[in-house]
């Protein structure tokens, strides 16, 4: 599943809790140079990330962003879990949910991993 822009921003901020060079940010977040340049410009312009000569570090505002992002993700995952229960009523599941991320469940449903009773 393709990562969303906000997820990439959160990953960069989480990775930069200590001063980090651009190259490490790029490789650890699987971005090309053009993408990295855009994300760093966005995050620094919003004061979520701070540039110190040749390194970047997450600001206090960036830490608050990460906390809010984590809370939102928890709420959405909780909602997705309840939705999954609704989807699965009346179906026999041949897989173990805990072994698959929520993002794969929808795709697996379309691949006949569920049988109607």
Residue pairs with C-beta under 8 A, 6 or more apart in sequence:
1 103
1 104
3 11
6 69
8 29
8 31
8 39
9 39
9 42
9 43
9 48
9 65
10 65
10 66
10 69
11 29
12 25
12 29
12 39
12 40
12 43
12 49
13 43
13 48
13 49
13 58
13 62
13 63
13 65
13 66
14 58
14 66
15 24
15 25
15 28
15 29
16 25
16 49
16 56
16 57
16 58
16 62
17 57
17 58
17 63
18 57
19 52
19 55
19 56
19 57
20 55
20 56
20 57
21 54
21 55
21 56
22 36
22 40
22 54
22 56
25 31
25 36
25 40
25 56
26 32
26 33
26 36
29 36
31 39
40 49
40 51
40 56
43 49
43 62
44 50
44 51
44 56
46 61
47 59
47 61
47 62
48 58
48 59
48 61
48 62
48 65
49 56
49 57
49 58
49 59
49 62
50 56
50 57
50 58
50 59
58 66
77 102
80 102
81 102
84 97
84 102
84 105
87 109
88 114
90 116
90 117
91 114
91 115
91 116
91 117
92 114
92 115
92 117
93 113
93 114
94 113
94 114
94 115
95 108
95 113
97 105
100 108
